[in-house]
Amino acid sequence: MARTEPKPRFARQPPEVRRQALIDATIECLKRYGHEGLSIRTISAQAGVSVGLINHHFPNKDELVAAAYRHINSELIAGMQAAVARAGSSPQARMRAFLESWFSAPSLDADALAVWVVFWGLYRHSRLIQRAHRETYQGYVSLLRGMLAELLPSERAARSGRTRRARGGAPAVDLRLAAIGFTALLDGLWLEWCLEPGTFRPAEAVELCEAWLAQLVRRNGARS
């Protein structure tokens, strides 16, 4: 029996609501079909709207995919920022809240890996994806560096170029390099879990990150 596509629904909705519904449909289609199977027709079927309605809100598929990328990144960063804000003023509590948010839904979602693979593949060649990345990633970097600076208070002197040294004569930790290393650890654990969820529990990932940070704090000579 031939498969019938759902009939488009033409209920009137505010433009921002309709755009968000199309973005959500795009994300779902990326999970199911990847970039090769993604088309305006598959998105319209998923959203239950006409192709013409999609073209009314987005000039082409690339614009829609970039909007989906921007939405996913913004949602993840907003969730982390909210978790950190609720944690109070303790640097350790704020960092734990960040880690628990990172290693939980929607960030920790094996199905979402297919979406990120598409975004990564497009990044090198799509200026739209590159722009969306720049617009959203800065919030993540600022949040991460801010929390690391709270844990490593003596880093301010190291950033200014002075030869500040932590206890024991070791050089103070460079905040930029610390952020790069910490991001690599986070991304690596996230990817490992998405590929093989049974490898470790999210709580164990939080413990691994906190142990790494504790070593960084001790090296910096800061009191935790």
N, C-alpha and C positions, 0 to 999 in steps of 0.2 A: 504494500500500500504506500502510495506517495506521501511523503511527509508534508504536512501543511504548516505554514508559518502563521504565527499569531497575527490577527488583524490589528492594524495600528489603532491606537486609542488617541482620540483627538480632544480629550478633555483640556480645557484651557487652564494653564498654570502660569504663575509669574515667571519671567525669563530666568531669574536666578535658580528657581526650583527646577525648571526644565533643563537648564544647563547642567546642574548637579546630577540629575537623573541620567543624562547622557554620559557624564563622566563616570558614574557608577557602573553603567552598562559597559563602557569601554574597559574598565578594570576587570569586570567579570569575564568579558570576551578574551582579554589578554591571558587570564588564568586558564581558560578553556582551550583556546586555539593558538596562543602565541602570536607573534607579529605576522607570520606568514599567512595565518588563517584569519587575520583581522581585516575587516572591510566595513565600509559604511553600511552595507546591507546586513552584515551580522550584528552590528551595533544597533541598527534600527529594529531588527527582530528581537534582540534582547530587551531593548527599551520599550518595544511595542509602539513605535512611532514611525512615521513615514521618513524616507530618505530626504525628502525636501525639507522637513522640519529640522533635521540635523544640519543640513547645509545652511539653514537660516541662522543657526547659532554658531556654527564653526565652518570657516571657509573650506577646510580640507581635513583629511584624516590626521595629518601630522599635527595640526593645531589642537585637535582633540586629544591625541596621545600626550602632547606636551602639557595640556591642562590636567590630564590624569596624573602625570608625573608630579606636577606642582601640588595637586591636591593630596596625594599620598604623602609626600615629603612634609607638607605643611601640617597635616593631621598628626603625623608621628612626632614632629618637633613640638607642636602645641601640647600634646599629651605629656611629653617629658617635662616641658616647662611647668605645666600645671602640677605634676607630681612633685617636682622640686619645690615649687612655691608652697605646697601644703606641708612640706617636711619641716619648715621652720628655719631657724638661723644656724643650726649646727652644721658645719661643713661635712662631717661624717654622715649625718642623717640625710642631708641633701644629696650627697653622692649615692647613698644606698637607694634613695627614692628614684634617682635617675636610672640606676642599674636595674632595679626591679621593674621599672617601666620599659626599659630596653628589652629585657628578657621576658616579656609577656605580650599577649595579643594587644594591638594588631601587629606589633613589630615582629614577634616570633610567630610566624605563620608559614608553614611549609608550602601551602598553595600559592602564597604571594611571591615565592622565589621565581616562578615563571614570569611574573610581571617585571621584577627587577632585572632578570636576564634580558628582557626586551629593552628596557631602558638603558642598560649598560651597552648593549649592542648598538643602539641608536646614538648614544652620546657623542661618539667620535665624529659622526657625520651630520648630526642635526643641530643647527644653531638654535632651534627652538628648545630642544632638550637642554642644551648648554645654558641657555638663558634662564630657563626654569630652575636648573640646578643652582646657578649663582644666586638667584632670588631667594631660594629657600635654605640652602646649605649654610649660609652665613649665620642664621639663627642657631643652628646646631653647633657650629664651631664656637660661637660666642658663649653659648651655655656651657659647653664642655671646658673651654679655657677658663671661664669664670670660676667654675667649681674646682678645677685644678689649682688655680691661683689661691683659692681659699685654703686648700690643703697644704700648699707650698708657699707660705707668705714671704719667705726670703727671696723668692724668684724675682721680685720687682727689681732688686739690685742687679741681678744677673742680666735682666733684659736691658737695663740702661747701659750695659757695657762695662760696669765696674767689676773688678776681680773679686767679687764676694765669694767666700768659701764657707761651706757648711762645717759643722763640728767634725773634727778628725782630719781637717785639711782637704777634704774632697770638694771639688767644684760644685757650686749650687746647681740644682737641676734647671735645665733650660726648658721653659714652659712650652715653647713651640715644638721641640722634639718630644717632650713628654706627651703632648696632645696627639702628635703623629703616632707614637708608639701605642698609646691607649686606644686610639681609634682603630689601629690595626688589630689589636687584641679583641675589641668589641666586634668588629666586622668578621674576624676569623671564627669566633665562637658562634656568632649568628649564622654564618654560612654553614658551619659544621652541623649545627642543630637542624637547619632547614634540609640539608642533604640526608641526614641520618638522625631523626629526632630521638631515637633510643640511646644515643651515645652518652648523654648526660642530661640531668634535670636542670631546669632554669635556675633553681636555687644554687646548684653547684657552680653554674657560670658566674653568678653574683659573687660567690665565695672566691672563685679564682681571680676575678677582677679586683676584689678588695684586698686579696693577698698581694697582688702586683702593686697596687697603690700603696699598701703599707710599706713595702720595700722602698718605694720611691720616696715616701715621707721620711723614712729612716735615713736614707742616703742624703736627703736635703737637710737633715738636722733639725727639722721642724717638730714641734710637739703635737701629737695627735690628740 
